[in-house]
Amino acid sequence: QPCLFLQAQALERGAEVTPHRDALPYGGDMISTLVMEGSNTVRVGPVSFPVEPGDLYGIAGSARYDVEHEVMGASIDRFSITMRYGPG
């Protein structure tokens, strides 16, 4: 699937992306995020995992639309690039 657009995101120390479900069909079927600076924890449903600079993670389909996911606050700033894929 083609990359629809890139999104750069800077989160200051302590900032978070609160728990949410993505709205259909905005932004395609899949997102992948590359962490450039900073580290923190991402939660998708009951699964939480740490992310560090250089890590790439993705969520697709029902994980985007049916499952709450979030980027938790951290003690340092974070910069990431998110790519959104799909037919539109």
Secondary structure, 3 states (H helix, E strand, C coil): CCEEEEEEEEECCCCCEEEECCCCCCCCCEEEEEEEECCEEEEECCEEEEECCCCEEEEECHHHHCCCEEECCCCCCEEEEEEEECCC
